[in-house]
């Protein structure tokens, strides 16, 4: 194969999901960089590959990155993760960024992703979504992260572990009331389980439990708010203008009523001009 970096997606559980192109790439590259050589050895056997492996993960020293970049200039190097598509919730983007900065060719052999697989069968809106990885493990930081995402008009996708699932759902039920959620576990595996329900119901269902396996947690977008009347918005703007400059008043009201900042600013200017 031509020298460069090949991003190869592997199965998220079922080896039957390994694509023909991914298998062919793994058989032909000069080196396979991977998170865990024991896990990747099974993938290579399924692909019929005997190519050498090199461990590469978030704790690898900078020298390991340099060595891989040097080899990419002369050889074909594949990057795989323990499951699914590399770079999704792992630090592989740093290697891709460095490769591109040095003019190394970067190619993808796309395939499974747990986030997309879960979204496709969750029954939640899929026209707009935000992948947010793992929420923080500590309660205060977790709540801050959830609050920051509360108004995103899209389905939210998280990865979570069994021991932390109950606490995470409890926080989501409290901070995002009225939302619909989905817990997707062990996707593509023998014990695949997908539950879609109001987040409060999910919190009750999983309270005190520590389900096994890989978990994708999805939360539907916030419900559409009824448009506020012009009179209500204008009254709020007048109150805000009494203590704030136009820009800050408009931003505050726009956030509170769910209208565009530009619209709020134009109306604030008109109200100020009218005296």
HELIX and SHEET records of a PDB file:
HELIX    1   1 UNK A   15  UNK A   17  5                                   3    
HELIX    2   2 UNK A   20  UNK A   28  1                                   9    
HELIX    3   3 UNK A   37  UNK A   47  1                                  11    
HELIX    4   4 UNK A   62  UNK A   72  1                                  11    
HELIX    5   5 UNK A   93  UNK A  101  1                                   9    
HELIX    6   6 UNK A  114  UNK A  122  1                                   9    
HELIX    7   7 UNK A  139  UNK A  149  1                                  11    
HELIX    8   8 UNK A  162  UNK A  175  1                                  14    
HELIX    9   9 UNK A  199  UNK A  206  1                                   8    
HELIX   10  10 UNK A  230  UNK A  241  1                                  12    
HELIX   11  11 UNK A  246  UNK A  257  1                                  12    
HELIX   12  12 UNK A  261  UNK A  274  1                                  14    
SHEET    1   A 5 UNK A  53  UNK A  55  0                                        
SHEET    2   A 5 UNK A  31  UNK A  34  1                                        
SHEET    3   A 5 UNK A  76  UNK A  79  1                                        
SHEET    4   A 5 UNK A   4  UNK A   8  1                                        
SHEET    5   A 5 UNK A 106  UNK A 109  1                                        
SHEET    1   B 5 UNK A 129  UNK A 134  0                                        
SHEET    2   B 5 UNK A 155  UNK A 160  1                                        
SHEET    3   B 5 UNK A 215  UNK A 219 -1                                        
SHEET    4   B 5 UNK A 180  UNK A 185 -1                                        
SHEET    5   B 5 UNK A 193  UNK A 198 -1                                        
END                                                                             
